[in-house]
């Protein structure tokens, strides 16, 4: 199946349950609803594993955080081997253009996790930023390899 996204095609396990498509999430080790956002998320996660060499055990999907007293969920967080959060990944459906509002969402999540790298993707476009020593984002042309996150 062609992805239609900026990521390579991957051999995902897909099935229908009660007439609705499901995709097997190897990171959560369960079947989940195949929504447009989930299609993007699965591509980003497998891209991180296969192309950027992020060990799957260091990727947490739908990580809960508390922001301004409210429960929120990061689509994915990459950790280092000591358990320190390194990167927040936020995915949107292809129909959602990446704008300041979407970047502000991941930026606000970082107020809680304080990671050095942010990634935002709608599958057609990907924005990645390293947070510099002054706390400002430095936008990068591409996502560095996992070793570079440290």
LUMBA-493158 format. One line per 4 residues: number of its first residue (from 1); their letters; for each residue x, y, z of C-alpha. Coordinates in steps of 0.25 Angstrom, whole numbers, plus 5000, padded with zeros to 4 digits. Example, Ala and Ser with C-alpha at 12.3 -4.5 7.8 and 13.67 -1.06 7.14 Angstrom:
<pts>
1	AS	5049:4982:5031; 5055:4996:5029
</pts>
This chain:
<pts>
1	XXXX	5000:5000:5000; 5006:5014:4996; 5006:5023:5007; 5004:5036:4999
5	XXXX	5013:5043:5010; 5027:5048:5010; 5031:5035:5017; 5034:5022:5011
9	XXXX	5023:5012:5010; 5024:5001:5021; 5017:4988:5022; 5007:4991:5033
13	XXXX	4997:4981:5038; 4983:4986:5035; 4970:4979:5037; 4955:4983:5039
17	XXXX	4948:4981:5052; 4933:4984:5052; 4934:4990:5038; 4945:5000:5043
21	XXXX	4959:5000:5039; 4970:4996:5049; 4985:4997:5049; 4994:4989:5058
25	XXXX	5003:4999:5066; 5016:4991:5068; 5020:5002:5079; 5008:5000:5087
29	XXXX	5006:4985:5083; 4992:4986:5080; 4981:4989:5069; 4977:5003:5068
33	XXXX	4967:5011:5060; 4973:5015:5047; 4969:5030:5046; 4976:5040:5037
37	XXXX	4985:5045:5049; 4988:5030:5053; 4993:5027:5038; 5003:5039:5039
41	XXXX	5007:5035:5053; 5010:5021:5049; 5018:5026:5038; 5026:5035:5046
45	XXXX	5029:5025:5057; 5034:5014:5047; 5042:5025:5040; 5049:5028:5054
49	XXXX	5052:5014:5056; 5056:5010:5042; 5063:5023:5036; 5067:5030:5049
53	XXXX	5071:5018:5057; 5063:5021:5069; 5061:5008:5077; 5046:5005:5078
57	XXXX	5047:5003:5093; 5051:5018:5095; 5038:5023:5088; 5026:5025:5096
61	XXXX	5013:5027:5089; 5002:5036:5095; 5010:5040:5107; 5001:5047:5117
65	XXXX	5005:5061:5123; 4998:5071:5131; 4998:5085:5125; 4992:5096:5133
69	XXXX	4984:5086:5141; 4979:5079:5129; 4982:5065:5124; 4988:5065:5110
73	XXXX	4995:5055:5102; 5007:5056:5093; 5006:5047:5081; 5020:5041:5084
77	XXXX	5032:5044:5092; 5046:5039:5090; 5055:5036:5102; 5069:5033:5104
81	XXXX	5074:5021:5111; 5074:5027:5125; 5059:5031:5123; 5061:5046:5120
85	XXXX	5051:5051:5110; 5058:5056:5097; 5048:5059:5087; 5033:5062:5086
89	XXXX	5026:5057:5073; 5012:5063:5069; 5005:5057:5057; 4993:5063:5050
93	XXXX	4984:5058:5039; 4989:5062:5025; 4976:5071:5024; 4982:5079:5035
97	XXXX	4992:5090:5030; 5004:5092:5039; 5002:5106:5045; 5007:5114:5057
101	XXXX	4995:5108:5065; 5000:5094:5063; 5014:5098:5066; 5009:5105:5079
105	XXXX	5003:5092:5083; 5016:5084:5083; 5023:5096:5089; 5014:5097:5100
109	XXXX	5015:5082:5103; 5030:5085:5104; 5028:5094:5115; 5025:5081:5123
113	XXXX	5035:5072:5117; 5047:5082:5114; 5053:5074:5102; 5063:5078:5093
117	XXXX	5056:5074:5080; 5042:5076:5075; 5035:5070:5063; 5022:5073:5056
121	XXXX	5017:5066:5044; 5004:5064:5036; 5011:5054:5027; 5012:5064:5015
125	XXXX	5021:5073:5023; 5030:5072:5035; 5036:5083:5044; 5047:5080:5053
129	XXXX	5053:5089:5063; 5065:5088:5073; 5063:5097:5085; 5076:5105:5087
133	XXXX	5082:5109:5100; 5074:5122:5101; 5061:5113:5100; 5058:5118:5085
137	XXXX	5055:5108:5074; 5065:5106:5063; 5058:5100:5051; 5065:5089:5044
141	XXXX	5064:5085:5029; 5063:5070:5034; 5062:5062:5046; 5076:5058:5052
145	XXXX	5079:5044:5054; 5076:5039:5068; 5090:5040:5073; 5089:5055:5070
149	XX	5077:5057:5079; 5086:5057:5091
</pts>
